[in-house]
Amino acid sequence: MSDGFKGDNAALCESIDAMLGLNAAGALTPRVPAMAVQLLTSASVRLAMQHEDIRLAALRVMKSNKMAGDPEIATLIANALSGPADREAAN
C-alpha cells in the first residue's frame, strides 16, 4: 500500500468529504459501499482532529514561550486557531 495523494491532510479531508457528498447525492456510479463510506468518514474525522490537536499544541508552545505578547505572533496564533471557514466568515 502506498500514499499517492498529492496534498496535505486538510486537502485529503476535503477530498474525502467531497467524494462522500457526491456519493450521498447519487452522483457516483457505482455507489461507494456503506462500509467504505464508514471508513472514509472515520478517516476524515480523525485526520481533522489530529490537525486540530497540532494547532492547539503549537498555541500552547507559543504561549509558554511568552511569544503571544508580540502583535505579529498574536495574529499568527489567531490565524492558526481559526480554520479557513472561520476566517472567511470573519471577512
C-alpha positions as CSV (number, residue, x, y, z in Angstrom):
1,M,0.0,0.0,0.0
2,S,1.3,3.5,-0.8
3,D,0.2,7.1,-0.4
4,G,-0.4,8.6,-3.8
5,F,-2.3,11.6,-2.7
6,K,-0.5,14.9,-3.6
7,G,-2.0,17.2,-0.9
8,D,-1.8,17.8,2.8
9,N,-4.1,16.2,5.4
10,A,-6.5,19.2,5.1
11,A,-6.8,18.7,1.4
12,L,-7.2,15.0,1.9
13,C,-10.1,15.6,4.3
14,E,-11.8,18.0,1.9
15,S,-11.4,15.5,-1.0
16,I,-12.9,12.7,1.1
17,D,-15.8,14.9,2.2
18,A,-16.4,16.0,-1.4
19,M,-16.4,12.4,-2.6
20,L,-18.8,11.3,0.2
21,G,-21.1,14.3,-0.7
22,L,-21.2,13.2,-4.3
23,N,-21.9,9.7,-3.3
24,A,-24.7,10.8,-1.0
25,A,-26.2,12.8,-3.9
26,G,-26.2,9.7,-6.1
27,A,-23.6,11.3,-8.5
28,L,-21.1,8.4,-8.3
29,T,-21.6,5.2,-10.3
30,P,-21.2,2.7,-8.9
31,R,-22.0,3.9,-5.5
32,V,-19.4,3.7,-2.7
33,P,-20.3,0.8,-0.5
34,A,-21.6,1.5,3.0
35,M,-18.6,0.1,4.8
36,A,-16.2,2.2,2.6
37,V,-18.3,5.3,3.5
38,Q,-18.0,4.5,7.2
39,L,-14.2,4.0,6.9
40,L,-13.7,7.2,4.8
41,T,-15.8,9.2,7.2
42,S,-13.8,8.0,10.2
43,A,-10.5,8.7,8.4
44,S,-11.6,12.2,7.6
45,V,-12.8,13.0,11.1
46,R,-9.6,11.5,12.7
47,L,-7.3,13.5,10.3
48,A,-9.2,16.7,11.1
49,M,-9.0,16.0,14.8
50,Q,-5.3,15.3,14.5
51,H,-4.8,18.6,12.7
52,E,-6.7,20.4,15.4
53,D,-4.5,18.8,18.1
54,I,-1.4,20.0,16.3
55,R,-2.7,23.6,16.1
56,L,-3.6,23.6,19.8
57,A,-0.2,22.2,20.7
58,A,1.5,24.9,18.7
59,L,-0.5,27.5,20.5
60,R,0.5,26.1,23.9
61,V,4.2,26.2,23.0
62,M,3.9,29.8,21.7
63,K,2.1,30.9,24.9
64,S,4.5,29.0,27.2
65,N,7.4,30.8,25.5
66,K,5.6,34.2,26.0
67,M,5.7,34.8,22.3
68,A,2.0,35.7,22.3
69,G,2.7,39.2,23.5
70,D,4.2,40.1,20.1
71,P,1.4,41.5,17.9
72,E,2.6,39.6,14.9
73,I,2.7,36.3,16.9
74,A,-0.7,37.1,18.3
75,T,-2.0,37.3,14.7
76,L,-0.3,34.1,13.8
77,I,-1.9,32.4,16.8
78,A,-5.4,33.7,15.9
79,N,-5.0,32.5,12.3
80,A,-3.7,29.1,13.5
81,L,-6.7,28.6,15.8
82,S,-9.3,29.6,13.2
83,G,-9.9,27.3,10.3
84,P,-10.4,28.6,6.7
85,A,-14.2,28.8,7.2
86,D,-13.8,30.8,10.3
87,R,-11.5,33.3,8.6
88,E,-13.9,33.6,5.6
89,A,-16.8,34.3,8.0
90,A,-14.9,37.0,9.7
91,N,-14.2,38.8,6.5
